Amino acid sequence: MNIKSIGNQLINNNKIVASIWFGLVVLALVNAYNSHAYNNFLIFRQSFFHLQNETNLYLEYVNQYWDHYYYSPSFAALVVPFTLLPVAFSMFAWGIFDAGILYYAIRQLPINNKKQNFILLLSANEMMNASSNLQSNGIMAATIILSFVYIIKQKESRSSLMMLLGFFVKLYSITGLAFFFFSSNKKRFLVSFIFWLFLLLLCPLIFTSPVFLIQCYKDWVAALSLKSNFDITVSMYHNMVDITLQGMIKRIFNLPALNKWFIILPALIVFGAQYLFYKYFSNPIYRLYILCSVLLFIIVFNTGTESPTYIIGVPAICLWYVLQEKTKWNNILFIVAIFFSSFSYSDIFTPWVRTHIMMPYALKALGCFIIWVVIAVQIFTRQFLKIQLEE
């Protein structure tokens, strides 16, 4: 049996793909537990008790965890199921949930089973990386993908709910509004969006008082402002922060004072111009290209991007590739993109290469940026019209 036939059997076997996806996640969680590297989960978990006891969510609690809580008061209420069990069990439950909802989201994409398996297999390494940090990046990727999936299925209420659930974890999930133009019932979307917005804003009232909740939202805004300034300040000197296009440019050309808007504004113009092709809004490939563009934009241009955040971008690279004709050029682009975006910080390289070349210059961002540019070019040149979805 040759390698090609083994690969075909692997990519057509859902059980093996699921075993690899969740098996790597469990390994990462076991390692995180054994090395006590679950500080992020402690921040999430303790936020509920701070909300319940009406103590400031955004202060330092050095006797409980290090770093700060930067998420919404609503998120502190939504994590309540993960406070019901001891830390050891709830930590694993969180990690499996984070990976599981992204697995589910990828399974809902309007592409065939073989393509879904390819995305899951090629994203499994990045999911393991994200799980080892016990953050919420799998959830973030899933809420954006599901907001897209539900809106094209004409389930506007579910779409707006997914979008807002993500928003109350990390603000950039609101980029899901980019899919609003694909809605067949925009009025229903807006009504459901307003409904879910108020419900999620007020859901912490189950556990706390109105006065304290208002103060929480004020504190949240102040904390996010401080975090944004902090990320910009330390990005030049901390290899694990601002792994983005602007972070890469700052470090390669030694431009610590580079204003991020010199990068973001042109990117927004390019992204917005992709919507000039409004007569193709019903084209399934165009829609999938926009989904990829949104996911990659979050990674490439968000100064808060860290290495575990790349679980949002890597599935987008894989989704782009499965839609392409497998030419030599497309194969090279994919290999280069996945190489930098998923494996540049891995043990493929020696520690010296990782710590002196890949990390200091934020080269992990290069792959996502390349594919984001390629997608924009393919949209502007209408290349998506040449692609047909396989059943």
N, C-alpha and C positions, 0 to 999 in steps of 0.2 A: 504494500500500500504506500503510494507516494505522498509527499507533503501536501500537494494540491487536493487530493482526495480526502486526506485527514482534515484539512482546512474546511472543505465543503461540508463534511459531516459535522464538524464543530459548529459552523455558523448556521446550520439548519436544526440544531438541537437546542430547544429552549431550556431544557432542564440543565444541560451542561453550562449554558451561558449564565443562567440564574445562579448556579452553584459557584461559578467563578466570581461573579459580581458580589454576591453576599459572602462567599468564603473569604475573599480578600478584605472585605469590610470587617468581618469578625476578627481576622488576624490583626488588623489595625487597632481594633477596639481592645483586644486582649493586651497588646503591647502598650497601648495608652494607659490601661488600668494598672498593669504591672509597674510601669514607670511613673505612675501618678501624674500623667499628662492629660488630665481632664479638667483643667482649670476653667475652660470656656463653659463646660456644662455646669460647673458649680455656679458660675455667674448667672446662667439662665435659671437654674433651680432656685437659687437664693432670692432672685428678684421677686418671685411670688411671695415669699415670706416677708420681704420688705414692704411689698404692696399691702399685704394683709395687716401688717403691724403698723402701717403708716409711717415708715421711716424712709428717708430720701433714697430713691432707687439709684441715684447717680453719684453718691459719695464713695469714697474708698472704704472697704471693709477688709482690712489686712488680715484679720483673724479668720476670715472666711475664704478669701480668694485674693489673687493679685489682679491688677488692672481694674477697669471700670465697666459698668453696664451702660451700653449706648443704645439700647433698643427701646421700643415704645412701652408705655404702661399697659397697652393692650396685650403685647407679647408676654408681659409678666403674668397676666391673667390666663393666657392661653396655654402656658406651660404647666398648669396645675396637674394634669395627669402624670407628669414626670416627677412630682413631689410626693406621690403616694407610696412609693417603694423606697427601700434603702438605696443609697447612692450607687452602689455596685450594680444593682439590677436596673435602676432607672437610667444609668449612664449607657448601658448596652441597649436599652429600649430606645433611647434617643438616637443613638448611632444607627440602629437598624431602621428606625422611622425615617431619618434623614436620607438614607440610601434607598429605602423602599419606595418613598413617594417619587423620587426621581426615576427609579426603575419603572414605576407605573406610568409616569408622564411620557417617557420614551416609548413605552408600549402603546400609547394612545396616538402617536404621530401617524398621519395619513400616508404611511409608506408600508411596504410589505414586510413580512416577518423577518426575512433574511437581512434586510437593511437595518431593521431595529436591532437584531442580534449583532450586526457589525458595529453599530454605534455603541452598544453596551460593552462589547469586548474591548474596543479600542479606548473606551472611557473608564474602564475598570481600574486602571492604574491611578488615574486622577481621583477617582472616587475613594480609593484606599487612602490616598494622600489627604483628602478632605476629611475622611473619617478619623484619621489619626489625630486631628486637631479638635474634633468634637465641636465644630461650629455649626452653622445653619445653611451652608452653601448649597447642599443638595436640595434643601427645601426651597431656596431662592430660585435655583434653576428650574425646579419642578413647577413652581407657581407661575413663572413666566411662560413655560411651555404649555401648561394646562390652560392658562388664560387665552393662548392662541388656539389650542385645540377646541376648546368649548365655543369660542366665538365663530369658528368656521363650521361648527356643528349646530349653529344657531341656538346655543344655550347661553344666552347673554348674561343671565343671572349668575350662573356658575363661573363664567369668565370673569366678571367683575369681582366676584368673591375671591377667586384665586389671586387676582391682581392686588386686591387690598390686603389680603392675608400676608402676601409678600411685602407690601409697602409698610405694614406695621412691624415687620421684622427689620428690613433695610429699605430705605427710601427708594433706591434705584429700581425696585420692582415695578414702580409706576410707569416705567418704560413700556410696560404691556399696553398702555394706551395707544401705542403705535399700531395695534391691531384693530382699533376702533373702526377704522375705515373699511374693514372686512365684514363688519356686522350687517346683517340683512334687516335688522330691526334696531336702529340706533336709539330710538326713543325708549324702548324696553331696556337697552343697555344703560342709558343714563339714569333711568328711574331706579333700576336695581343697584347701580353704582352708588347712588345717594343713600339708598336704604342700607346697604352693607356698610357704607362709610360711617353712618351714625351708629349702627349696631356695634361695630367694632370699636368705635371711639368710646362708647359708653359701657361696654362689657365689663371693664374693671369694677364698675359700681356694684357688682355682685359681691366683691370682696372688700371694698373700701368706701369712703365717704366722698360725696361730690366735691367738697372743699379740697380734700387731699388730691383728688384726681386732677382737678384744675391745676394745682401746684405741680403735679407730676408732669403734665404736658409742658408747662413753662420750663421746668428743669430739663426736660428732654431736649427742647430747642436749644437751650444754653449749652448742654453737653455736646450736642452735635456740632455746634459752632466751634467749640473748643477743640473737638476731635479733628475737624477739618483743618484748622490752623496747625494743630500738632502734626498731622500727617504730612502736610506740606513742608513743615520745618525739618522733620527728621528724615524725610525721604531721601535726601542726598547722602545721609550718613548711616542709614539703616537698610541693609540689603533685603529685608523681608517686607518692606513697605513700599507702596507706589511702584509695583511691578507692572508698569504701563508704558505706553509710547513716550509720554513726557518724562517718565522716570528714566527710561533708557537714554533718551536724548540728553537729559541733564547729566547723567553719569558718564556717558561716552565723551561728550564735548565739554565736560566740567562747567556746566551752566546752572549752578544752584539757585540762582535768582530768576530762572526762566518762568515767566507767567504761564500758568496752565492754559489760559484762555487763548493763547497764540496757537495752541494745538487743538483745543476743544471746539472753538468757533468754526474753523474750516471743516472740521469733522461733522459738526451739526449741519452745515450747509450741504455737504456731500450727502449726508444721511437724508436730510429733508428733500433733496432733489430727486431721490429715488421714488418719491410719491408723485412726481409729475406724470408718471405712467399710469394714471388713474383708470384708464380704460382696461387695464390688465388686472384690476383688483380681484377679479374672480378667477384668475389663472392660478391653479394650485402650486405650480413651481415658483411663480413670482411670490406667492404668499410664504412659501417655505424659505425662499431667499431672504425675505424681510425678517422672518423669525431668526435666521442665522445672523443677519446683520445686527439685530437688536442684542442678541446674546453676546456677540463679539464686541459690540460698542461698549457694553458695560465693563468688559474686561480691559479693553485697550485704553479707555479714556477716563476711568474712574480712579482718582488718586488713592482711594482706600483699598485698591486691589492688592491682595497678598497671594502667596503661592496656592493655598487651599481654595481660593476663589476661582481658580481655573477649571473647576468642575462645571462652571457655567459656560465656559468658552469651548472646551474640548469636544463636548457633544455637538456643538454647532459646526466645528471643523469637520467632524465625521459625517454629519448630516449633509453638509455641502458636497462632500466627496461622493457619497452614495448616489447623489443626483447627477453626477457627471459621467460623460463618456470616458472610459478608462484609457485615455491617451497617455503617451509617454510624458507629456507636459503636465497633465493633471496629476499623474502618479507622483512625479517629482515634487510638485507643489504640496501635495498631501503629506508626503514623507517628511519634507522639510518642516512643514507647519506642525505636525504631530510630534516631531523630534524636539523642537524647541519648546512647544507649549506643554508637553506632558513628561518628557524624559530628560530635559536639560538639567534638572536639579536632582536627578536620580543617580543610582550607583553605577549606571552605564559609564559615567566619567569618574576619573580619580578625584579624591577630595580636593586636590590642588586646583584642578580645572574648574570644579564647582565653585570653590571659594574665592578664586582669583580671576575668573573670567565670566562664568555664567551668572552668578549671583550679583557681583559688584556692578555689572552693566545691565541688569534686568533683562537679559536676553530671552527670558521665558515669554516676554510680550511679543517677540518678533513673529512667531508663527501665527498668532491670532490676528495681528495687524496685517500680515500678508494676505490672509484669506479674506479679511474684511474689505481690503482694497480690491481684490479679485472679484468679490461678489458685486461691489459697486460698479466695476467696469462691465461685468456681465449683465447687470440690469440696464445700464446706460446704452449698451450695444444690443439689447434685447436678445441676448443669447439664450435666455430662459425659454424662449418660444420654440427652441429646437429640441427641448427635453420633454419626454413623455413619462408619466409615472407608470411603473410596472405593477401589475396586479399581483 
